[in-house]
């Protein structure tokens, strides 16, 4: 079940983001560099739509969606707890994001994808529109977009 996250969920969501990122085998040094980037801050609850996926009483994943302007939304976070990876939860969260964008008349959904997530987003209709070098020299992130023609 997908429900709106509350400000008191911030620490738990941060833990999920960190453990999900670490799942891909990044070093402790890399994870430490990304700690601030993976933190869900209380201010985000006022500025963004934050939803979590509940399996019974356990939060299995979440997303953070930021509406940049009338045309574009940014998917800032979409993470699934490692014990729930490959169970379709990420896809269900992304479908919820898409419905939110369509219902909110958003025309473009943008995501900056970790290399381990590119296949996931491509499978869901995103297109790579560019590459950005990450904080790790020589490592690039895909800038991806999904278009909602009905809202263009």
N, C-alpha and C positions, 0 to 999 in steps of 0.2 A: 504494500500500500504506500502511495506517495502522499506525504503531508507537508505542510509548510513548517519549516524549521523555525525555532525560536532562539532568541539571543542566548539563552542558557545552554544551547547546543554548541556554541562556538568552539569550546575546547575539544569536545568529542569529534566534531567535524574536522578540526585541525589534525587530530590524531589519525583519523581515517585518511586524510590527504597525505600525510607523511608516510604512513604504513603502505598505502597504495603505491606511492612513488617508489619507495624502497623495494617493493616487490620485484621491480625490474632489475635489481642487482646493482644499483648505484652505490658508490663508495660512501663511507661515513663523512668524508670531507665534502663530497658533492651534496649530500643531504643537508649538512650543516649550512652550506652556502644558500640552499633553497628554503631554509626554515621560515624566513619572513615571507617569502613568496607563497608558501603553503599554509600560512596562518589565516584562519577565518577570524577577522576582527569584528568586534561588536558594531562598529560603524557600518559595516557591510549590510547589516540587517535593515538599516534605514534606506540604503542606496540601491539595494539589489533584491531580486526575488531569489530566495533560498529555500529549496525543497529537499527533503530526505526520503529515502526508501526504507520502510520499516518491514522487517521480517519478524513477526510476533512482536517482542519488546526490544528487538535489536535493530539499531540503525546500520544498514548494510551499505549505504552509499548516499551521495548527495550531489547537488549541483548549485552553482551560483550563476545567475543570469543578470547581466547589467544592461540596461537600456541606455545606449549612448545618445541617441537622437531619435527623431520620428521614424527614421528609415532602418537603423542598425542596432542590433543587440549583440553583446559579447558574452560568450560562454566562458566565464573566467575560471570555473572549476567544474569538473565532473570526475568524481572519484568513487571507486567501489572498494570496500574493505577486502583485503586479500582472501579471506576465507569465503567470500561470495563472488570472486572473479570467475568468469565463464559460466555464469548461471542466468544470463540475460538481463541482469539488473541495470547494467550500463545502457543497454538498448532501451529498456523501459523508461529510464530517466531521460534519455535523449528524445524519445517520442513525446514525453511530457513537455520538454523544452520546446519542441517543434509546435505543439498545439498552443502553447503559451504565446509563441511568436506569431502564429497565424491569427489567433484570437485578438492579439494586441496590434494587429495591422503592421507588423514588422516585415520588411521586405528582404533583409539580409541578416543572417546569423554568422558571426565571425568567431573563430577559435584559433588560438595559437597552440598547435598540437605537439606534444612530446613525440619523438620519433617512434616510440613503442605504441602510440595511439593512432598513427596515421591510417593504418588499415581499417581500424574501427570506424573512423570518421568517413573515409572514402566509401566504405560499405553502406553508410547511411546517406550518401548523396552529396557529401561535401566535395568541393574542388580545391586543389592547391592553387593559390594565387601568388605565392611567393615564399621565400625562405628568409629567416632571421637568425643570425648567429646568437647562440645562447650565452650565458655567463661562462660557459666552458668553451675555451678557444677550440675552433674546428668542429663544434657540435651545432647543428642547425635545427631549428624548429620550423615546422610547416605552418604558414599562415593559410587558413582554409576558410572558405565561405560556402554557405548553403543559401540558396535563393528561394523565395516564396513568390512565384510569379503572380499569384492571386492578389498579392498586396503591393505590386509594383505599379 
